[in-house]
Amino acid sequence: MANIKNIYLAGGCFWGVEYFFGWLKGVLETEVGYANGDCEENANYRTVLTGQTGFRECAKITFDADEVSLDTLLHTFFFIIDTESENRQGPDVGSQYQSGIYYDDLELKDEIERIAAVEKKRTPNFAVEITPLKNYFKAEKEHQKYLIKNPRGYCHISPLLLDFFTDMKIDPKNYKLPADAEIKEKLTPLQYEVTQNAGTEPPFQNEYFDKFEEGIYVDIVTGEPLFSSKDKYRSSCGWPAFKKPIELPSVFEKPDNSMGLRRTEVVSRTGSTHLGHLFTGDPESPNGLRYCINSASVRFIPKDKMEKEGYGFLLHLFG
């Protein structure tokens, strides 16, 4: 018997949120509606659009929890929205566009809060509402599957991201964030400083900068697969350099204005582990991108040990 659950996600205009999640494997049905308003009689598009009703435009996602994990759905949600914006997503402005996660099953509460804790760790100004579903009203017929019926219609979520999410093989539910005390006990002082305090190890004096054996590099904190030796290239930077992650959704990018520089920090999905930085226009990179990663943030697993350590599902990377 299928393990059917619902989750209600508000992330700006509900057309784009519904369209995006409708493509994910394990999602059985989507619809758009209005959630958690102040009064029932105002649950229609015209009045909700005023921003005076307390209702949020949201997408109701019905999914088979045996086919797609709540971790996958929520980490995907955090990837495609701005989790620090209040009453806004992109050009959509107003309280009706406040981002939120609403649940009608109390059994989901602890899981939602666990997953959200990872996002809060990498996003100090986390502004996504997380509350039980107070009320919900299905939106008018013309708004259902709007972008299916109107392929050139407005969408604030880049459709270019879809390809990275529709064929994910790495399930984030398998890689949990330990408590800080456990992390501290598990890691060396250097690893802890780099991964938890965004430190940087010395160039050319780290474990993997010149290592090119076949295998994968996983988050030192959670074990989540991040990079493959197939995408590693020889770089003069002095740190391990990759042209891309194994799967784009496994890493999150953050603006980093520390040290008087404007850079893009790279952190892991399930651990919010500081990995390094992403640079563009690198002439040494096959595609111009350099994921400059600290050796202290990852653990290397040789190809011949991947099956034993539970990563056999990624052996296809090596042909």
C-alpha positions as CSV (number, residue, x, y, z in Angstrom):
1,M,0.0,0.0,0.0
2,A,1.3,3.4,-1.0
3,N,2.4,5.7,1.9
4,I,0.5,8.8,0.8
5,K,1.2,12.2,2.4
6,N,0.5,15.8,1.8
7,I,2.7,18.9,2.2
8,Y,1.7,22.5,1.5
9,L,4.4,24.7,0.1
10,A,4.2,28.5,-0.3
11,G,7.0,30.0,-2.3
12,G,5.8,33.0,-4.2
13,C,3.4,32.7,-7.1
14,F,1.8,29.3,-6.8
15,W,1.9,28.6,-10.5
16,G,5.7,28.0,-10.5
17,V,5.8,26.0,-7.3
18,E,3.1,23.6,-8.5
19,Y,4.7,23.2,-11.9
20,F,8.2,22.5,-10.5
21,F,7.1,19.9,-8.0
22,G,4.7,18.2,-10.5
23,W,7.7,16.8,-12.4
24,L,9.4,15.2,-9.4
25,K,9.4,11.4,-9.2
26,G,7.1,10.2,-6.4
27,V,4.8,13.3,-6.5
28,L,1.4,11.9,-7.3
29,E,-0.7,15.1,-7.6
30,T,-0.4,18.8,-7.3
31,E,-2.9,21.6,-7.0
32,V,-2.8,25.2,-6.0
33,G,-4.8,27.0,-3.3
34,Y,-4.8,29.4,-0.4
35,A,-3.6,28.4,3.0
36,N,-3.8,29.7,6.6
37,G,-5.9,32.8,6.1
38,D,-7.8,34.8,8.6
39,C,-11.3,34.2,7.3
40,E,-13.0,31.7,5.0
41,E,-15.0,34.1,2.9
42,N,-11.9,35.7,1.4
43,A,-10.4,32.6,-0.1
44,N,-10.5,33.6,-3.7
45,Y,-7.8,34.9,-6.0
46,R,-9.1,38.5,-6.2
47,T,-9.3,39.1,-2.5
48,V,-6.1,37.1,-1.6
49,L,-4.2,39.2,-4.1
50,T,-4.9,42.3,-2.0
51,G,-2.6,40.9,0.7
52,Q,-5.1,41.7,3.4
53,T,-6.5,38.2,4.1
54,G,-3.6,36.4,5.7
55,F,-3.8,33.7,3.0
56,R,-0.7,32.4,1.3
57,E,-0.6,31.2,-2.3
58,C,0.6,27.7,-2.0
59,A,0.9,24.3,-3.8
60,K,-0.6,21.2,-2.2
61,I,1.9,18.4,-3.0
62,T,0.5,14.8,-2.6
63,F,3.4,12.3,-2.6
64,D,4.2,8.7,-2.0
65,A,6.7,8.8,0.9
66,D,8.1,5.4,-0.2
67,E,9.0,6.9,-3.6
68,V,10.2,10.4,-2.7
69,S,11.4,11.5,0.8
70,L,10.2,14.5,2.6
71,D,13.9,15.4,2.8
72,T,14.1,15.5,-1.0
73,L,10.9,17.7,-1.3
74,L,11.9,20.2,1.4
75,H,15.6,20.5,0.4
76,T,14.3,21.1,-3.2
77,F,12.0,23.7,-1.9
78,F,14.8,25.5,-0.1
79,F,16.9,25.4,-3.2
80,I,14.4,27.1,-5.5
81,I,13.2,29.9,-3.2
82,D,14.8,32.7,-1.2
83,T,14.5,31.4,2.3
84,E,15.4,34.9,3.8
85,S,12.7,36.9,2.1
86,E,9.7,38.0,4.1
87,N,6.4,38.6,2.1
88,R,8.3,38.3,-1.2
89,Q,9.7,35.9,-3.7
90,G,11.5,37.4,-6.6
91,P,9.2,40.1,-8.2
92,D,6.2,38.7,-6.3
93,V,5.6,41.1,-3.4
94,G,2.9,41.0,-0.7
95,S,1.9,38.9,2.3
96,Q,0.2,36.4,0.0
97,Y,3.7,35.5,-1.3
98,Q,5.2,34.8,2.1
99,S,7.1,31.5,2.0
100,G,5.8,28.7,4.2
101,I,5.6,25.0,4.9
102,Y,2.2,23.8,6.2
103,Y,1.3,20.3,7.3
104,D,-2.0,18.5,8.0
105,D,-0.3,15.5,9.6
106,L,1.3,16.0,13.0
107,E,3.6,13.0,12.4
108,L,5.4,15.2,9.9
109,K,6.2,18.0,12.4
110,D,9.5,16.6,13.8
111,E,10.8,15.6,10.3
112,I,10.0,19.1,8.9
113,E,11.8,20.8,11.8
114,R,14.8,18.5,11.5
115,I,15.2,19.3,7.8
116,A,14.5,23.0,8.3
117,A,17.3,23.1,11.0
118,V,19.8,22.4,8.3
119,E,18.6,25.3,6.2
120,K,18.6,27.5,9.3
121,K,22.2,26.6,9.9
122,R,23.2,28.0,6.5
123,T,20.7,30.8,6.5
124,P,20.9,33.0,9.6
125,N,17.9,35.1,8.6
126,F,15.6,32.1,7.9
127,A,12.1,33.6,7.1
128,V,10.0,30.5,6.1
129,E,6.9,30.0,8.1
130,I,6.5,26.4,9.5
131,T,3.1,25.8,11.0
132,P,0.2,23.3,11.0
133,L,-2.3,23.8,8.3
134,K,-5.1,26.0,9.8
135,N,-7.3,26.1,6.7
136,Y,-6.9,25.6,2.9
137,F,-9.1,26.3,-0.1
138,K,-8.5,25.0,-3.5
139,A,-7.9,27.8,-6.0
140,E,-10.1,28.5,-9.1
141,K,-10.0,26.2,-12.1
142,E,-8.1,28.6,-14.3
143,H,-5.1,28.5,-11.8
144,Q,-4.8,24.7,-11.7
145,K,-1.9,23.5,-13.8
146,Y,-1.6,27.0,-15.2
147,L,1.9,26.6,-16.7
148,I,0.9,23.3,-18.3
149,K,-1.9,25.1,-20.0
150,N,0.1,28.2,-20.6
151,P,3.7,27.1,-21.3
152,R,4.9,30.7,-21.9
153,G,3.2,32.0,-18.8
154,Y,4.9,33.8,-15.9
155,C,7.1,31.8,-13.6
156,H,9.6,33.1,-11.0
157,I,11.4,29.8,-10.8
158,S,14.0,29.1,-13.5
159,P,12.8,26.2,-15.7
160,L,16.5,25.5,-16.3
161,L,16.7,23.9,-12.8
162,L,14.2,21.2,-13.6
163,D,16.7,18.9,-15.4
164,F,18.8,18.7,-12.2
165,F,15.9,17.7,-10.0
166,T,14.0,15.2,-12.1
167,D,16.6,12.4,-12.2
168,M,18.2,12.7,-8.7
169,K,19.7,9.5,-7.4
170,I,21.1,10.8,-4.1
171,D,18.4,10.8,-1.5
172,P,19.2,13.3,1.3
173,K,17.2,11.4,3.9
174,N,20.1,8.9,4.1
175,Y,22.5,11.5,5.3
176,K,21.5,13.1,8.6
177,L,23.2,16.0,10.4
178,P,24.6,14.9,13.7
179,A,24.5,17.1,16.9
180,D,27.3,19.6,17.2
181,A,28.9,17.6,20.1
182,E,29.0,14.5,17.9
183,I,30.5,16.5,15.0
184,K,33.2,17.9,17.3
185,E,34.1,14.5,18.6
186,K,34.2,13.0,15.1
187,L,36.4,15.6,13.4
188,T,39.9,16.9,13.9
189,P,40.3,20.5,15.0
190,L,41.1,21.6,11.5
191,Q,38.2,19.7,10.0
192,Y,35.8,21.3,12.6
193,E,37.2,24.8,12.0
194,V,36.8,24.5,8.2
195,T,33.4,22.8,8.1
196,Q,31.7,24.6,11.0
197,N,33.4,28.0,11.0
198,A,34.0,28.4,7.3
199,G,37.8,28.2,7.8
200,T,40.3,27.5,5.1
201,E,43.1,25.0,5.1
202,P,46.6,25.9,3.5
203,P,47.0,25.5,-0.2
204,F,49.2,22.6,-1.4
205,Q,49.3,21.3,2.2
206,N,46.1,19.3,2.2
207,E,45.2,15.7,1.6
208,Y,43.5,15.7,-1.8
209,F,44.8,18.6,-3.9
210,D,46.9,16.3,-6.0
211,K,44.9,13.1,-5.7
212,F,43.4,11.7,-8.9
213,E,42.5,8.1,-8.0
214,E,39.0,7.0,-9.2
215,G,36.4,7.4,-6.5
216,I,34.0,9.9,-4.9
217,Y,34.3,12.6,-2.3
218,V,31.6,12.7,0.4
219,D,30.7,15.2,3.1
220,I,33.0,14.6,6.0
221,V,30.1,15.4,8.4
222,T,27.1,13.5,6.9
223,G,28.6,11.2,4.3
224,E,26.5,12.7,1.5
225,P,28.1,12.1,-1.9
226,L,29.3,15.4,-3.4
227,F,32.0,15.2,-6.0
228,S,33.5,12.6,-8.3
229,S,37.1,12.1,-9.4
230,K,35.7,12.1,-13.0
231,D,35.0,15.8,-12.6
232,K,38.3,16.7,-10.8
233,Y,41.0,18.5,-12.7
234,R,44.5,19.6,-12.2
235,S,44.5,23.1,-10.9
236,S,47.2,25.5,-9.8
237,C,45.1,26.8,-6.9
238,G,46.4,24.3,-4.4
239,W,43.1,22.9,-3.4
240,P,40.9,20.1,-4.9
241,A,39.2,21.5,-7.9
242,F,36.0,20.1,-9.6
243,K,34.1,21.3,-12.6
244,K,30.8,20.3,-11.1
245,P,29.2,18.3,-8.3
246,I,27.8,14.8,-8.9
247,E,24.3,16.3,-8.6
248,L,23.7,20.0,-8.5
249,P,21.0,19.8,-5.7
250,S,23.6,18.4,-3.3
251,V,25.4,21.7,-2.9
252,F,24.0,25.1,-2.0
253,E,25.5,28.4,-3.0
254,K,25.7,31.4,-0.7
255,P,27.0,35.0,-1.1
256,D,30.2,35.5,0.9
257,N,31.4,39.0,1.4
258,S,34.0,38.2,4.1
259,M,37.6,39.4,3.9
260,G,36.5,42.3,1.8
261,L,35.8,40.0,-1.2
262,R,32.6,39.1,-3.1
263,R,32.6,35.4,-3.5
264,T,30.2,32.4,-3.7
265,E,30.5,30.0,-0.8
266,V,29.6,26.4,-1.4
267,V,27.9,24.3,1.4
268,S,26.6,20.8,1.5
269,R,22.8,20.1,1.3
270,T,22.3,17.8,4.3
271,G,25.1,19.0,6.6
272,S,25.3,22.7,5.7
273,T,29.0,21.9,5.8
274,H,31.3,24.6,4.5
275,L,33.0,23.1,1.5
276,G,34.8,26.0,-0.2
277,H,34.0,28.5,-2.9
278,L,32.7,28.5,-6.5
279,F,34.7,30.5,-9.1
280,T,33.7,31.2,-12.7
281,G,35.9,31.9,-15.7
282,D,38.7,29.6,-14.6
283,P,40.9,28.9,-17.7
284,E,42.1,25.7,-16.3
285,S,38.6,24.2,-15.8
286,P,37.0,22.2,-18.7
287,N,33.8,24.3,-18.3
288,G,35.1,27.4,-16.7
289,L,33.7,26.6,-13.3
290,R,36.0,25.8,-10.3
291,Y,34.5,24.3,-7.2
292,C,37.4,25.0,-5.0
293,I,37.0,22.5,-2.1
294,N,38.8,22.1,1.2
295,S,40.2,18.6,1.7
296,A,39.2,18.9,5.3
297,S,35.5,19.1,4.3
298,V,35.4,15.8,2.4
299,R,36.3,12.1,2.7
300,F,37.5,10.2,-0.3
301,I,36.1,6.8,-1.0
302,P,38.0,4.8,-3.7
303,K,36.0,3.2,-6.5
304,D,36.7,-0.3,-5.3
305,K,35.3,0.4,-1.8
306,M,32.1,2.3,-2.9
307,E,29.9,-0.8,-2.9
308,K,31.0,-1.9,0.5
309,E,30.5,1.6,2.0
310,G,27.0,1.9,0.5
311,Y,27.7,4.0,-2.5
312,G,27.4,1.3,-5.2
313,F,24.4,3.1,-6.7
314,L,27.0,5.7,-8.0
315,L,29.3,3.2,-9.7
316,H,27.7,4.2,-13.0
317,L,29.7,7.4,-12.9
318,F,32.7,5.4,-13.9
319,G,31.2,3.6,-16.9
